[in-house]
Amino acid sequence: MVNSVDAADDILTWAEGMYTTEAAVELLIRGFNGRFADVGYPWIQLNAKGGYWLDLEAIPPPSGCCPVGSGPTCSSQRRSVWAGPTATA
């Protein structure tokens, strides 16, 4: 079983060298007690080698409403999660 710490380590390794992406990953992991860096969210993806990466395009935009439990639940959380650049694995 993978825990959020393992996923966070994988995502940081994946982002290494892409400085704006590294910053976005740090915000995702450190903001809101790492709530949005959990493997249960659709933007935390498993790659073919068994490691995790961050699918920034899967993070919902800051407009609209996210039901409790399905994603960022308030406007400040949505802005924080959506702040990252677009990148691919």
C-alpha positions as CSV (number, residue, x, y, z in Angstrom):
1,M,0.0,0.0,0.0
2,V,1.3,3.4,-0.9
3,N,0.9,6.3,1.5
4,S,0.8,10.0,0.8
5,V,4.5,10.4,1.9
6,D,5.7,7.9,-0.7
7,A,3.6,9.6,-3.4
8,A,4.9,13.0,-2.3
9,D,8.5,11.8,-2.5
10,D,7.8,10.4,-6.0
11,I,6.2,13.6,-7.2
12,L,9.1,15.7,-5.9
13,T,11.5,13.5,-7.7
14,W,9.4,13.6,-10.9
15,A,9.4,17.5,-10.8
16,E,13.1,17.8,-10.1
17,G,14.7,20.3,-12.5
18,M,11.4,21.8,-13.6
19,Y,11.6,24.7,-11.2
20,T,8.1,26.1,-11.5
21,T,6.7,22.6,-11.3
22,E,8.8,21.9,-8.3
23,A,7.4,25.0,-6.6
24,A,3.8,23.9,-7.5
25,V,4.5,20.5,-6.1
26,E,5.9,22.0,-2.9
27,L,2.8,24.1,-2.5
28,L,0.5,21.1,-3.1
29,I,2.4,19.0,-0.6
30,R,2.8,21.7,2.1
31,G,-0.4,23.6,1.7
32,F,-3.5,22.5,3.6
33,N,-1.4,19.8,5.4
34,G,-0.8,17.9,2.2
35,R,-4.5,17.3,1.7
36,F,-4.4,17.7,-2.1
37,A,-1.2,15.5,-2.5
38,D,-3.1,12.4,-1.6
39,V,-3.1,9.4,-4.0
40,G,-6.9,9.5,-4.0
41,Y,-7.1,12.7,-6.1
42,P,-7.2,12.4,-9.9
43,W,-4.2,14.7,-10.4
44,I,-1.9,12.2,-8.6
45,Q,-1.1,9.7,-11.3
46,L,0.8,6.4,-11.3
47,N,3.4,6.0,-14.0
48,A,4.4,2.8,-15.8
49,K,7.4,2.3,-13.4
50,G,5.2,2.4,-10.3
51,G,6.1,6.0,-9.3
52,Y,3.7,8.9,-9.0
53,W,3.6,12.2,-10.9
54,L,1.4,15.2,-10.9
55,D,-1.1,15.7,-13.7
56,L,-1.5,19.4,-13.5
57,E,-4.2,19.4,-16.2
58,A,-6.4,17.2,-14.0
59,I,-6.6,19.9,-11.3
60,P,-9.9,21.7,-11.7
61,P,-9.8,25.5,-12.5
62,P,-10.6,27.9,-9.7
63,S,-14.1,28.7,-11.0
64,G,-17.1,26.7,-10.1
65,C,-18.0,24.8,-7.1
66,C,-16.3,21.6,-5.8
67,P,-18.5,19.4,-3.6
68,V,-17.0,18.6,-0.2
69,G,-14.9,15.5,-0.5
70,S,-14.3,15.7,-4.2
71,G,-11.7,18.3,-4.4
72,P,-10.7,21.7,-3.1
73,T,-13.6,23.0,-1.1
74,C,-13.1,26.7,-0.8
75,S,-11.9,29.4,-3.1
76,S,-8.5,29.9,-1.4
77,Q,-7.9,26.1,-1.6
78,R,-8.9,26.0,-5.3
79,R,-6.6,28.9,-6.1
80,S,-3.7,27.2,-4.3
81,V,-4.2,23.9,-6.0
82,W,-4.7,25.5,-9.4
83,A,-1.6,27.7,-9.2
84,G,0.7,25.3,-10.9
85,P,2.0,25.3,-14.5
86,T,1.1,22.8,-17.1
87,A,3.4,19.8,-17.4
88,T,3.3,16.2,-18.6
89,A,4.9,13.0,-17.2
